[in-house]
Amino acid sequence: MSETVTAKKAPERNRCLDFFKGVSALSVVFGHIPFPGRFGKCISAVGSCGILLFFLISGYYAYGDGEKRRPKLMKRFRRNLCILLIAIAVYTAVTAVEFYVTHRNMHGFLRPFMRPEYYLRLLLWGDLEPIHGDPLWFLFALLQAYLFFWLMYRLRLQKYAKFAMPVFILLRIGLETYKYAVNGDWRICSNVLAAALPLMLLGYCMAEQRERLMRIPAVAAAVCGIVSLICVFLLVCFDPFRYNISQIFKITAAVSAMLFALQMPALRLFPPLSALGGSCSLHVYLWHMPVIVLAYLICERHSLSQRFYEWYLPPIVAAVSVVIAVLIVTVQNIIKHRQSTAVE
């Protein structure tokens, strides 16, 4: 008896969304090693919008049937936890090398790890400043948010997500305003409560209302996104008000980008950035900080002009980060291919 097996066709990637992810990843790099002046402020602002977009995407794809989503959420949790632990090991090694080369001893490097409050800040805020691990707060917040969504499905509370979402969005806007007014610690707004949950709940609600949102023309989403970005640029460059209201437009820009991508999934605005965002955006985000640390360590041994640090070093760091990301993804694909071939 012959059997015909029909392979399940994999869903097509959203190339437009991949483009926005690629732009966001590079903008985050330029936020941590910025260009000078207003141009640098604008690029950094795009990066902060990109972080919101990443959380929005995670929340959008966390929507679904609770019984099916809970195992997938735990799978994502375990995968990202493994990535985080590897990243912490790499960041620690790079920072240890930098500290030893600079100070010729390890006492100052080890001192923060002897303090109990360091580990409390690590668990609460994802504070990894002693190893230059500030970008890793994103993964800490994402892991905590996955647990929140798992618990939401487990207790069958997803019907309340649409009520919780505006509360968390207002919390984020309020905390951003407070942080700006008192010049507070950036971690006030870079954690699971103020960053991950507001945007992930918003993405979840967008998935829930997908049919209605798809009636919005792509042109309208594009215009809204462009206007929002212009408002963000004007606010970060000229700072006309006492309180920071740019967060409102950053959220609007992220939502507009998401809506436009859902409407135009096959649109390739710039194929190289779509390819970058499709498979490498997380790795560019994760590994650009060790590249920055090592780049400064190397550059400090040479007499380089201020112009080099301001205009040439940022794209060099971005290029090296992209190369590292591509190499990692290539190795991963080779391993997966060999494993699948061995199974067959």
N, C-alpha and C positions, 0 to 999 in steps of 0.2 A: 504494500500500500504506500503510495507516495503522498507526501505532505507538502503543501505549499506554505512557506513561512513568509509572511509580509513584515518586513522590517519597519519599525515605527520611525516615521520621519521626524527628525529633530527640528524643533521650531527655529525659524529664521531669526537671526540676531537683529536687534534694532540698531542699525548702523548710525542713525542720526543720534541716538542716545549715546552710542559709543564715542561719537565725535565730541559731544559735550563732556563726557568723562575724560577724554584725552586732554581737552582744553583745561578742565578743572585740575587734573593732576599736575600739569606743567605750571599752572598758575599758583598752585600751592608751593611748588619748588621756588618760584620767584617771590613768594611771600616770605620764605625763610631766608633767602639770599637775594634781597630786593634790588631792583634798579633804583636810581636816585630820583628825587623830585616827585612831581605829580604823576608822571608816567608809572613810577614804581608803586605809588599808592593805588592807582587804578588797577594794575595787574594784581596786587595783593587783594584788592576788593573782589576781583573775579575769583580768586582762590577761595576766599571765605564763602562766596556763593556756591562754589564747587563742593565744599564740604557739606553744605546744606543739601545739595543735589544728591550726593552719595547716600546720605541718610534717607532722603526722600525715596530713592530707588529701592533701598533695603526694605523700607516699610511697604512700598507698593507690592513688592514680590513676596512679602510675608502674608499677604491676604489670601484667604482660601478656606476650604473646609478644615475645621479644627483637627479632626482625626488624622487627616493626611498631612497637615502642616506641622504638627508637633514633632514628628520624626525628622522632617526636613529642617526645622529650626534647630534641633539638637545636632544634626549633622553639620549645619553651618557653624554652630557654636563650637563644636569640637575642631573643625577645620581652622577656624579663625583663632582659637586658643593655641593650636599648634603653631600657626604662623606668628602669633604674638610671642610665644616662648622662644622661637628661633630668632626673632627680631631682637628681643631683649639680650640674648646671648651675643649676637653680632654687635649691637650697640655697646655692650659692656666691654667687649674685646677691643673695639676701635677706640673707645674713650680711655681705656687702660693704656693702650699704646701711646695715644696722644699725651696723656698725663705723664707717663714715664719719660718720653722724649723731651717734654718741656721741663720737668722738675727733677728728673733722675732719681725719683723715689715714688713709692706708692702709698705713703701714709695719708696724704690729703685725699687721695682717691677713695681709700677704704673707709675714711672717717664717717661719711654720711650713713653707710650701711650698718654702723654700730648703734645707731639711734633708733629706738622703737617707734618714735613718731614718724620716721620715714616710711615705714611699712604701713602705718595707718593712712598716711597721705597717698601712698601707692594704691591701696585698696579703694579709697574713697574717690580720689581724683585722677588716678592713673598718672601720678606724679613720678616721672623718671628723669627729672632734670639732672641728677648727678651723672647720668650716662648720656646726656644730650638726647634723651628719649621723648622730648615734648610731643613730636608727631604721633607717638603711640597712644596718646589719650584717645584717639579715634577708635582704635580697636578695643580698648577698655570699655568705652561707652557703648560700642556696638555689641559686645558680648553681654553686657548687663541688659541692654535692650532686648536681645534675643531671649534672655531668661524671662523678662517681663512679658513678652508676647507669648512664650510657651505657657507661662502661668495664666495669662489671659484666656488662652484656648482651653487650658486644663480646667479652669473654673467656669468656663462658658460665659465669659464677661465681654465677649467681642461686640455685643450689641451696644455696650456703653462707650465704645471707642470714639464715636462721633461726638459724645458729650465731653470726654476727657481731652480730646484734641485741642479745641479752642482754649481751654484752661492752660494747657502746657505751652501753646503758642504765645499766649499773653504773658506767661511766666518768663519765657525766653526774651520777649521784647522788653519786659520790665527789668530783668536782670542786666540786659545789654545797656539799657538806659542808666541804670544804677552804676554799673562798672565804668561807663564813660564819665558820669558826673563826679565820681570820687577817684577816678584814675586807679581803679581796683585791679586785682589780680585777674589775668585772662582766664584762669581756670574756673572763675565764677560762672562763666558761660560755656565752658568747654568740658562738659561732663554729660552723663546719661540723662539727667533731669532737664537741663537747659538746652541741650543740643540734640541728642539722639532721639529721645522720646517725642518731643514736639514735632520733628520732621518725619519720623517714622510713622507716627500716628496720622499725620497729614497724608503721607503716601498711602497708608492703609485705607483711609477714607476716600482717597482718589480712586483706588482700585475698586472700592465698593460702589462708587458712583461712576464707574467707567463709561457706561452707556450714555449717561447724560453729558459727561464731559467731552465725549467724542463728537458731540454735536457742535462744539465750539470750533469755528474755522481755524485752520492752521495759521492763516494770516493774522487773525486777531491775537493768537497766542504769541506770534513773533513780534508784533507791534508792542504788545504789553511787555514782553521781555526786554525789548530794546529800550523802551521808555523807562522801565525800571532800572536798567543798567546805567542809563544816562543820569537818572536821579541819584543813584549810588555814587557815581563818579563825581558829580557836583558836590554832594554832601561830604565825601572824604577829602576832596581837594580844597574846598573853601570853608567848610565847617561853619555854616551861617547861623546855626542855632545853638542854644545853650545845652540842649539835650540831644543825644544821638538817636535819630529816627531812621538811620540807614538800614537797620535790620528789617524794617517793614518792606523796603524795596528789594533787599537781598532775598527774602523769602519769596516775594512775588516773582523775582527773576528766575529763581530755581523752579518754582511751580510752572512758570511759562515755558521754560526749556523742556520740562517733563511733558507738558501738554503738546508742545510742538513735535517732540520726538514720537509721541504716541500716534499723532496724526500722520507723520511722515517717516515711518520706520525704515524705509528703504533708501531714504535720501542720504547720499554721500557728499556732505558739504566739503570735506577735504579728506580723501581716503587715508593718507598717512596718519592723521589724527584719529580717524575712526578705527584703524588697526591698532593704534596705541591704546586707545580707550577700551577696546574690546577685550584685550588679554593682558595688557601690561600696566594699566593705570594704578592698580594696587601696589605693584612692585616699585613703580616710580615713586609713589607716595612713601612707601616704607623705607627705601634705601637711599633716598636723596640726602638725608641728614648725615649718615656716616660719610657720604661723599663730600659733603660740605666740610665736615670736621677734618678729614684727611687733606682736602684741597687747601684749607687755610694753613694746616701744618706744613705743607710743602711750600706754599707761597711765602710764608713768613721767613723762610731761609733765603729768599731772594729780594733784591731791592726792586719792588714793582710799584708802578705809579698808582695813584688813587683812581685814575680812569680805568685801569685794568680791573681793580676790585669792583668798581661800580658798573661797568658796561661789558667786560669780557668774561669775568669769572662766573656770573650767573648763567649765561648760555652754555659755558663749558660744563658746569655742574649738571645742568639739565641734560646735556648730551650724554655725559657719562652715566647718569642715572637711567636714561633710556636704554643705553647699550646693556647695562647690567640687567635691566628688566627683560629685555629681549633674550638675553642669554639664559636667564632663569626659566622663562617660558619655553624656550626651545628645548632645554634639557628636560623639562617636565613633559613636553609632548613626545620626546623620544622615549622616555621611560614608559609613558602610557601606551605608546604604539607597540613597544616590545612586550609589555604585559598582555595586551590584547592579542598579539600574535601568538604568544605562548599558550593562552587559553584556547585559541582556535585549534 
